[in-house]
Amino acid sequence: EGGVTYIYVGRGTWYWADSEITDKFYVTVYKYFYEVIWSYSTGTNFVDLYGTAYVDYEGSMEACIADEGCWGVSKTPEGTWQMGRGSEFIIVEGGVTYIYVGRGTWYWADSEITDKFYVTVYKYFYEVIWSYSTGTNFVDLYGTAYVDYEGSMEACIADEGCWGVSKTPEGTWQMGRGSEFIIVEGGVTYILIGRGSWYFTAPCSAGEFMALSGCETCPADTYSDEEALDCTTCPAGKLAPAGSGGVEDCYHEPCDGGLGRDPSGACVSCQEDTYSPEGSVYCTSCPDDTYSSAGATECLYEAELTATPLEGDRFVLTCQSVLTGALLEAVYENAGVAAGAGTTLTVSANCEDDTWTCTAADYSPAQLDIPSPQYTAPDTYQQVLLSEDQDATFDSEVTDDSLLVTWAKGARLEAYESLSSELSLTVATEGRYTAFIRRCSQHTAVEKTWNVVKQTPAPPANKVCSIFGDPHIKTFDGHFYSFQGECTYVLAMDCTGYSWFIYGRFSNCGDDVTCIEALTFMKFIYIDGAYVGTATAEIKRGFGINIDGVVSGLYEGGSMSISELTTSEITFDGVLMTVDLGDVQVEWDGLAFARVIVAPGTPSCGLCADSNGDATNDVDNYRFGVRPSGLSFADTWGIGYRRGLCEVLALDNIPVEEDLVEEVTTWLIESPVPFSLVPDDVLVRVGWWYYLRGVAIDKVKAEPTFRWYVYCSTLRALVAALADQGYKFERWDMDLECPSPHAVRQEGVKRGCPWVRENIHFVL
């Protein structure tokens, strides 16, 4: 019932499943025989093969003994289990004992807690089974032997307790008891013995399995042993041809070279020190003294590449065996290109790819990184003074053809302007010339610099007034003073015809100091003596140009007219913006340095004083020629001229420590900038000492974030003054670590914030 058929044998119960083709019967182990089994079988305590019930299951089985057809299992007085028939009993011990039931054999194990009996399936009944059971051809339940197992089983028919199996005249198999026979066909048939059943199959050869129609060939990737009921799938990842007769016929397909099968059957890369040639299934360990990298198809001996430096960038390469030290005949490569062959090779280092390889037969390629040697030498610096018609040739003194020489000149705005790659350079103009010497472009160059000052005749003696620093003013006649007013002042004006005016607006830029932040220009226009209008323009810090309320800008090299009524215009060379009003010109760096330039004899007044050639009276140049009580000369030139409208301040009211002045002097004299080439009388004439004092004040008083720009604007004014005397310097800022002209404009745009199209790239 319920899918389980019971075989009652004394006090034991088995069950079996016939729904699977298997080589085992399975039978439940009931561990408490007298307590459990009988309730499963009949509800009574004991039955024999014919269904007779007994109660005395713990006794000596007298009833079963009287019935010689009865098999039984019981406990002995010692508490062990026994089994037997009639008076023949076997003590159940040692874990495995056989119970013979008719023509079947079971074994069971009581030494383990399990829920199954196991029973062997014998597939060749007439050829095999009976020899296993009694050694004869045929037995009945009572052990009677018969020989005629291929006949019509007359002897068995006469004995109704006999079950038998025989061949029919047609060659099929039949089984039955007495006169009841069943034809055995379809591969699986039941043989009933008492109240039990098992099945058998006809034999199949290795590589075959039993189907309903008989033995058939196992499909590809499976196998079967001889007498197997079905086919078994090959282990994971393995293949087999159809009809394979054992697991040994299962195989893996070869992997690509350098790959081998892992336990799951997948092709994976061979590990280091293993290999697999093309067509191999598994990775193999390398022989002694050889090795391989991951994914190798062969194992190689280890080679070593060494390099012995020669002069310059030359090296001798040597390829040798790590194991024996022997020199190897090898091919040497760099950047994928063969450089030569031999046991040694002399080569030049490669700046673009410093990895070299030597490859010898039976050896792994050996690599070595050979960086091109860095060229080292001290940087040099020379100061050169050239007269107007003089030139000079500078020699890099490079004799090693592996070195690169590139000449450059400090560019006008920033960085360098490339010149040539010759070994020497001839120049005829002022500038900062440098030979950059290196072996490879990625190396830090050795620099040989020549700072050339060009001495030319001084230009016509225009009068120049300079405004710089925080702030310092040098008048037209060469008087220096400092004045920290925070207001708009007249810098210069036509003091006779009142035809032009230059105004400067100053704002705080540090500790009680101010800097110029805007310039305003006004020119009255007359045609044929008649006044026709006024041209006005304002230039803000950062080069924003305000004309009639419209702010615009200029690109480098650009110009614009101030008014259609005049030829006065504004131009920009990328460093300085220049306003030309005809009788007066103004230059401004857009941050903290400005110059007002007039022709000799031009009547002028304002903070730049007069231009009468006498510097001693410059600070007496009061507005309207009268000194109001308590006001300095500079106070009187504040716009609005009324006490308190602009701050009242004394001139030169910021003290400076002389030690700091000496420090600045030493810094400039010892710098690479060739100030020392300028004659002392010229330095005195331009007011060298006053510029140094101005730098000392700026370094202390200017706002820390602006200080760098402020004191460098004073140095810019000094260099401009020397140029006016015929001594021209270029890119002095590079050696004094001052901001470049480009950086000055960036700072001017940041601080002045003029939103004009021309400043976009400085803002961004």
Secondary structure, 3 states (H helix, E strand, C coil): CCCCCCEEECCEEECCCCCCCCCEEEECCCCCHHHHHHHHHCCCCEECCCCCEECCCCCCCHHHHHCCCCEEEEECCCCCEEEEECCEEEEECCCCEEEEECCEEEEECCCCCCCCEEEECCCCHHHHHHHHHCCCCEECCCCCEECCCCCCCHHHHHCCCCEEEEECCCCCEEEEECCEEEEECCCCEEEEECCEEEEECCCCCCCEEEECCEEEECCCCEECCCCCCCCEECCCCCECCCCECCHHHCECCCCCCCEEECCCCCEEECCCCEECCCCCCCCEECCCCCECCCCCCCCEECEEEEEEECCCCEEEEEEEECCCCCECCEEEEECCEEEEEECEEEEECCCCCCEEEEECCCECCEEEECCCCCCCCCCEEEEEEECCCCCEEEECCCCCCCCEEEEEEECCCCCEEEEECCCEEEECCCEEEEEEEECCCCCCCEEEEEEEEEECCCCCCCEEEEEECCCEEECCCCCEEECCCCCEEEEEEECCCCCEEEEEEEEECECCCEEEEEEEEEEEEEECCEEEEEEEEEEECCCEEEECCEEECCCCCCEEECCCCCCCEEEECCCCEEEECCCEEEEECCCCCEEEEECCCCCEECCCCCCCCCHHHHHHCCHHHCCCCCCCCCHHHECCCCECCECCCCCCCCCCCHHHHHHHHHHHHCCCCCHHHCCHHHHHHHCHHHHHHHHHHHHHHECHHHHHHHHHHHHHHHHHHHHHCCEECCCHHHHHCCCCHHHHHHHHHHHHCCCCHHHHHHHC
